[in-house]
Amino acid sequence: MDLVSQPRKASSYEIESPVEVVLRTSSNVNNINRNGSSPSPSPSPSRSASSPSPSPSRYENQKRRDWNTFCQYIRNHRPPLSLAMCSGAHVLEFLRYLDQFGKTKVHNQTCPFFGVPNPPAPCPCPLRQAWGSLDALIGRLRAAYEEHGGTPESNPFGARAVRLYLREVRDFQAKARGVSYEKKRKRPKPKIVTSPCASSSASANITL
């Protein structure tokens, strides 16, 4: 998923050379001596009234790169694969293919550091894609598929097999890394209950 840099537009204004500055200055001096008044300033170039279009957000850029990566993957797939033929099984193949580029250490069950959050020493366990990265990737690809004309019913990124795979990856990585992916629930604010004695005393003070 490479970042594509756009070429910078060349400026429409050129820097004057020293010779041009001297010629322009001498011309202005001659006009002052001849007319007795300074020349009127040249009108500034009018700016376009339309405001520039806003640049895409970071999410939109990442979604476009993810979609291009997946399209390139199915173009290089053997046997050849079209987007209309993609299913949840092909999405799972794509996710497993991405594991070779992962940066998250996932310990095997036979590793002595299995379930240890901060291992004290290195181990030969493989690097994998983190569950959070895969979950966000599937969300972007699911939206991109429908933006390119796909229907929600035929969306392979929303298949049940993909959801189950992500759940299994989350549970196993939580055990292997000794971390928890459970979202912290917000505690409800305590309700202030007024006692009937306090309300009656307040009403008595108002009447007095």
Helices and strands as residue ranges (DSSP letters): H 18-35, H 58-75, G 83-85, H 88-98, G 99-101, E 104-105, E 127-128, H 131-147, G 156-158, H 160-177, H 196-207
